[in-house]
Amino acid sequence: MGKALAVLLAGVVGVVLVGWLFVSIIGPVLFYLVIGAIVVAGGALLYAKAKRAVAPGSRNHNRIEAAKETYRMRNR
């Protein structure tokens, strides 16, 4: 009975130790990976929205083209 209890206790201590080691070492790495993924996804979303906003035929694109034409005509 005593040997079985010692093996069970050693197993529990081993699992707790490995879990603590995982959380203390891998936890921060996973945290920064998740934050990095959120930042990259947000940047991609903003880039797509900006690209769509000045796509040919959009109102902003037409305004930019008109301003460029006016500037060119003014500075001949």
N, C-alpha and C positions, 0 to 999 in steps of 0.2 A: 504494500500500500504506500509506503513512504517513497519508494522509487518512482511509482506512477505519478505521485503528487509533485515530485521534483521535476520530472519530465514535463508535466503539464505547466508548472510554474515557469520553467525555462522557455517553453514555447510561447507563453503569454508575454513574458519579458522580451523575447526576441521579436515578436510581432509589434509590440509597443515601441521598441527601439528602432526597428526598421521604419515604422510609420513616422516616428519623430524625425528621423534622419531624412526621409523623403520630404516631409513638410518643410524642414529647415533649409534643405538644399534645393530641391526641385520647385518648391512653392514660389519663391521669388522669381525664378526663371519663367515659370508659367504665367505669373502675374504680368511680367513685362512683355511676354509674347502676346497675351490677350490685349493689353493696352496698345501695343504696336499694331496689332491687327485692326483694332478699332480706329486708330489714327489713319492707317492706310486706307481703310474702307471709307472713312469720312472724306479724305482727300480725293479719292476716286469719284465719290458722289459729287463733290463740289466741282471737280474738273468736268464731269459729264454735264452738269447743269450749266456751267459757264459756256461750254462748247455748244450746247443746244441753244443757248440764248443768242449767240452770234452766228448761228448757222445761216447759210445763204437763204434769202427769202424771209427771214424773220425781221421783225420791226427794228430791233437793235442793229442788225446787219445793214439794213437799208439806211438807217440814220448815220452809221459810220461811213458808208459809201458816199452819202450826200455830203457829209462834212469833208471828206477827202477831196471830192470834186470841187467844192467851194474853195478849199484851201489852195488847190492847184490853179484854179481860175484866178484867184486873187493874187497869187505870187508869180504870174507869168512875166 
